[in-house]
Amino acid sequence: MARRDCYRSSTRIKSLLPRLARSKEARPFHGDYQDRGSLNKGIAIYPGSFDPPTNGHLDLIERGSKIFEELVVAILRNSEKSPMFSVAERLEMLRELTAGLSNVRIDTFDGLMVEYAKSIQATCVLRGIRAISDYEYELQMALMNRKIEPTLETVFMMPADKYSYVSSRLVREVAQVGGPVKGLVPEVVEQRLREKVEPAYKLGEPQLVEVPRKRKRKA
């Protein structure tokens, strides 16, 4: 009896599949139906300070470029902070790092991120989350952005496991005391960091002073 009921249920489901497919074509869910993995036809922004750009940033940029039709990496100009790299230096590095991504462009902004998003007609904000502490902060920001501009969506992405602990602040702190940052940042950024911090680091090292020997007087 149980087998017969299962067979009837299976037959019933199979008969409904063509009808279900037709209904999906006739009544698309939330706008035009899109296959999974297709590009979102809109502009997304990935805001941040990127001081310096890390492998974690680059990971999110590359993956985000596969999701959105256009991704704008937006560098925040913050006059209240003293960055390690100037905005111009960060622009140059990010443009070099994303040269192979045709739908990614680099820009700068100041003031409210929501106003900048509206000015370039962006419909989505891409943000990376490394830990629970990140989520609490990012959730507050996302809700505030939605309050200011209800049409602006936020997409959270987890970084690759090997970059889950990497942050610009951590990279700066390690580099400033002469520590290795290989594998944390792209090679071009590693070279720029070395040029930026090594002179200052070497200046702070104790210098050996050679004391001339006194010549013995002849008797």
VENFEN-V45820 format. One record per residue. PHI is phi in whole degrees, 0 to 359 (* if undefined). BURIAL is b if it has 9 or more other C-alpha atoms within 8 Angstrom, else e. Layout:
phi/burial
PHI/BURIAL
PHI/BURIAL
This chain:
phi/burial
*/e
295/e
297/e
297/e
295/e
297/e
296/e
296/e
296/e
297/e
296/e
296/e
296/e
298/e
290/e
275/e
301/e
300/e
293/e
295/e
296/e
295/e
293/b
292/b
290/e
285/e
233/e
296/b
275/e
53/e
93/e
295/e
289/e
233/e
292/e
296/e
96/e
284/e
291/e
281/e
283/e
188/b
256/b
242/b
241/b
242/b
274/b
171/e
271/e
51/b
238/b
262/b
294/b
245/b
295/b
295/b
300/b
296/b
300/b
292/b
297/b
296/b
289/e
295/b
294/b
273/e
261/b
254/b
296/b
219/b
240/b
255/b
274/b
253/b
272/b
283/b
268/b
240/e
287/e
280/e
259/e
251/e
286/e
288/e
248/b
291/e
300/b
298/e
293/e
292/b
302/b
297/e
296/b
293/b
295/b
292/e
289/e
253/b
301/e
273/e
253/e
292/e
258/e
244/b
229/b
252/b
214/b
233/b
205/b
221/b
79/e
290/e
296/b
298/b
294/e
295/b
301/b
296/b
292/e
252/e
62/e
281/b
247/b
212/b
244/b
261/b
226/b
261/b
234/b
263/b
211/e
301/e
298/e
298/b
298/b
299/e
292/e
294/b
296/e
299/e
296/e
296/b
291/e
293/e
299/b
293/b
296/e
286/e
223/e
299/e
277/e
270/b
267/b
238/b
246/e
263/e
232/b
275/e
287/b
300/e
307/e
290/e
247/b
293/b
252/e
277/b
220/e
300/b
298/e
297/e
297/b
300/b
296/e
293/b
294/b
291/b
255/e
83/b
281/e
282/e
239/b
298/e
91/e
267/b
227/b
298/b
301/e
296/e
287/b
301/b
295/e
296/e
297/b
299/b
295/e
282/e
257/b
298/b
302/e
290/e
293/b
293/e
295/e
275/e
285/e
295/e
260/e
278/e
254/e
278/e
265/e
295/e
283/e
279/e
280/e
284/e
283/e
285/e
287/e
